[in-house]
Amino acid sequence: MNNSGEIDITARVEAAVASAIYDVVLPIDDMGVTFHDGALDDVAEAYRAEPEATLAATDARFAAHMATVAAAASDDEAEAPMLRARAAMALKERLQEL
């Protein structure tokens, strides 16, 4: 795979994570994450073409967001990256169900 393919997959994963809507009523153990259909379709297409690279991109986004959480000065500062990390894991689970 060339670099442009990797960037495309990463961009698709990031777009899906950014599109996430969280159901805060659900317990934290239940992902409770919904994605914009168009963004989810784009990632699903990438997953069908290159599943390993797409899952690696979700893991990379999770790790990046968790690094931001770890560096956060307060719980308030950590909240948004924690939700994005949660979305990355929910996205990975959703893709593995395809």
ABEGO torsion letter per residue (X at the ends): XBAAAAAAAAAAAAAAAAABBBBAABBAABAGBBBBAAAAAAAAAAAAABAAAAAAAAAAAAAAAAAAAAABABAAAAAAAAAAAAAAAAAAAAAAAX
